Amino acid sequence: MATTRRTGLVDQVIAQLRGAVGSEWPVGTRIPPEPELSEQLGVGRNTVREAVRALAHSGLLEVRQGDGTYVRATSEISGALRRLAGTELRETLEVRRLVEGEGARLAARNRTPADLADLDAAMAECERAEAAADRAAFVDADLRFHQLVLRAAHNSVLAELYRGLTEVVHASVVTAVEAGACESHTGLLAAIHAGDVEEAGTRAADFLDSLLNG
């Protein structure tokens, strides 16, 4: 992180720390201690403390007394959702159904050849991980497939909303992962390839309904 300017110090430090969250510091990471951040950014410890407090209030960071400060979420949206939904899987799946259903419809209408190539590659990665019984790799590949569907929608507001859902979506994938999950996405992928808007939305909703009602 670059040394910050001397104007609007707290806001600048908040921006610097927010930029490091999710890139330099993944979720679950303990961030550097206050003295180290103060030295890196070239500001006083009180400034760092105020910035950390603000980001903890917004849900990005979690201050654990006697242990340190940890990354809790990569966006304010995700932080808020984690506080609201907690560990309630059903609520997360219901939100995913709304967002991913419409995202799939838009993806079928707006996808580009590059989007389709990325989706095909993600599906192949998902199938390899599933065949190898590599649960961690499968979860990552499955999450990437869903993210790529939303990216193919080419709606910046929807994409930003889904980005905010990343942590809760990841948690729901980990919890709800089941055998044959890759195969359940083949119909969705085919509908997006075919540009079939209604079928894509139905396939995305049906998949999440199967988890909700399973």
Summary of the structure (lengths in Angstrom):
residues: 214
radius of gyration: 19.6
end to end distance: 46.2
largest distance: 57.3
contacts: 663
relative contact order: 0.12
helix: 71%
strand: 5%
